[in-house]
Amino acid sequence: MPVYRLADEVAFPPPEEAEPGGLLAVGGDLRPERLLLAYSMGIFPWYDEEPILWFSPEPRMALCPSELHVARRLERTLRQGRFAFSLDRAFPAVIEACAQAPRREQDGTWINPDMIRAYTRLHELGFAHSCEAWQGGELVGGVYGISLGSAFFAESMFHRATDASKAAFVTLVRELAAWEFTLIDCQMHTDHLARFGATEWSRERFQTALARATAVPTRRGPWRLAE
């Protein structure tokens, strides 16, 4: 399979032309219009240093919000009220914390300064969102991602207290389910996501679900949790 080099035009090759590892294209930029087009096609950027690398892997880790699985211990933690939660209250702090969080089997992070600026701009435009977990008034966990139609593209999470990121993720997914979201893109397989009920989807299944999800209006921010 060829790997495409992007030009100034905001366009991407078909996702099904990605190589076996998921790499589809290189180059381009992180302008909002390019990022939003990429996500609407099932493509996302993932790189350390330029050039930008664009991926569309198969299989694709995904979750239907209505099929979220919550372990009994985590459910008990949520009932105990150890954390307070919010949406879009501290997006810049969440993405910065995700960039600094250590990753297993990784020396660094793909959330570089250019990515932080680009996704913060999407947040300002109402497309990128965060869910925060607070403890004693301190930010101790969170997750952020992109929203298009009834799809949410989860990007990264962090924690500074046990179960804080998991609790934030569950809170976000339950809110998305209440808003009738139909798809959460988790991108790559991890055991952590599998425990929440995410499974590996074929490209055909994912792209079909994505097309349906992006056919409905986008719920632009800022978001707030229901009382």
N, C-alpha and C positions, 0 to 999 in steps of 0.2 A: 504494500500500500504506500502511496506517496504521502509525504508530509508537506502541506501547503504553506507557502509564505504569504502572509497577508499584506495587502497594499493599503493605501490611505482610505480607499472605499470601505464603508462599514458593511462588510459582508463576510460570510463564512461558507466553506464547502459543506456538503451534506454530512451529518454526523456519522452515518454508516460507512464513510470512507476513512474513519480513524484506523490507525494501525492496531495490531492486537493488544498493545499495552495501553491503548486509549488516546495516544497522542494524535491530534488531528492537524494542527497548524501552529506556526510560529510567527512572532512579530505582531504588528498592530499596536494598539494602545489600550488604555483603560478608560476611555471616554464613556460617560453614562450610556450613550446610545449604543455603543459597541457591546458593553457589558450586558445591557438589557436584551439586546438581540441574541447574544450568546446564550444566556440563561433560557430564553424562550425556545431555543433550539436544542437544549440539553447539553450545552457546552459551557465549560468554566475554565478560568485561568488558574494555573498551578505551577509556580516557578520560584526559584531563589533569586536569580539575577537575570537581567535582560540577555537574550530576547524573551519576550513573554511566550509561554507555552500554553496552548489551549487543548483541553482534553474532553473526550466524550467516551467514557469506558463502557465496555460490556463484559460481564453483566454489571448492572447498576444497583447499588444498595438503595432501597426506598422503603417508605413506610406509609401506610394509610392511617391518618390520624385516629380514625375510629377503631383501629386494631392495636393501639398502643398497649403494651404489657408493662405493668408496674409491679416490681417485686414487693412482697409483703413487708419487708424491712423498710424499704423506701416509702411505701404507703404509710407506714406507721410514723416515719419521720415527718412526712407532710402533715399528718393529722396532729402531731404534737406541736406544730407551729414554731419550729426552731428557726424558720426563715420567714422574712417578709419578701414579697415579690412585686416587681413592677415591669412595665413595658416601655421601652424607648425613653427611659429616664436618664440613662448614662451610657448611650451608645459609644461615644469616643473612649470612655474608660473601659468598656467591655472589650472592644477590638484591640486596644492597647494591651490589656491583660492577656488576651488570647495570643497576641504576638510574643509575649514574654514567657508564656507558659512552657515548661519543659515537655518534650514529646518523646515517647518511647521510640528507640531505634532511629532517632533523628538528632543531628548535631545542631540544627538551627530551626528556622521557621520560614514558611512561605509567605507569611503576612509581613511583607516588607513595607517601608515608608510609602512607596507608591500605591500599594494595595490599600493601606490605611487611608490615604487621602481619597482614593477612588471610591471606597465603600462608604466613607463618611459623607462624600458628596451624594451618593445614592440615598443615604439616610436623610440628608437635607431635602432631597427631592421626594421623599416619602416611600421609597422602595426597599430600603434596608432597615432592619429592625433588630432590637435586642430585647432579651428578657433577663432581668437582673434578680439575683438573690442577695438579700441584705441580712445582716446579723449585728445587732447592737448599733445600727446606723452605719455599719461598714459594708462596702461591697465585697462579698465573699465568693461570688460565682456568677456565671452568666453564659449566654449563648447568643450568637447573632447569625443573620442570614438575609436572604433576598426574598421578596414576595412578588409574585406575578399571578394575577388571576386567583385561582384557588390552590396554587402551588406555593410551597415554601421551600427554599433551597438552603438547608442548614450548612453553615460554613465552618464554625469552630466554637469551642466552649472552653471554659477555664474554671478552676475552683481554688479557693484558699481555705476552705473549711470542708470537712468530710461531707459528701453527698450534695454539696451546694450546686454543682453544675448539673447533676442528675435531677435535682429538684426543680431547677430552673427549666430544664428541658421538658420535664413532665408538665409543668405549669403552662409552658408555651404551647405544647401539643394539645393539651386539653382546651385551651382557649381557641386554637385553630379549629379543632373539631366542633366547638360551639358555633364558630363562624362558618361552618360547612366547607372548610378546606378539604380537598380530596387527595392531596399528594404532598409528601415531604421527601425531598431528594436528599439522601445521605451520602451520595457519591460513591465512596469506596467501602468495602466490607471491613468491619471491625467487630470483634466479639462484644464490645461495649454496646454498639448499636443493635446487634442481634438480640441482646437481652431485652431490649425495648420492643421487640417484635419486627424490626426491619429485616427484610429478606432481599436476596439478589433477584433482580428482574432482568428479563431479556430486553434487548434494545427495543424490539417491537412493542412489548408491553409498556415499557417506560415512555416511549415516544407517543404512543396512543393516549396514555393517561395524561401526558404533558399537554398534548394538543387540546384535549377536552378542558383541562384546567385553565389554560391560558385563553380560552375562548370566552371566559366570563370576566367582568370588570375587576380591576385590581383594587384591593382595599388599601389605599395609600395612607401613610402615617400623618401625624404621630398616632401610635396605637396606645390604648389604655386597657387595663384589665377590667372585666366586669366586676361589679361589687358582689 
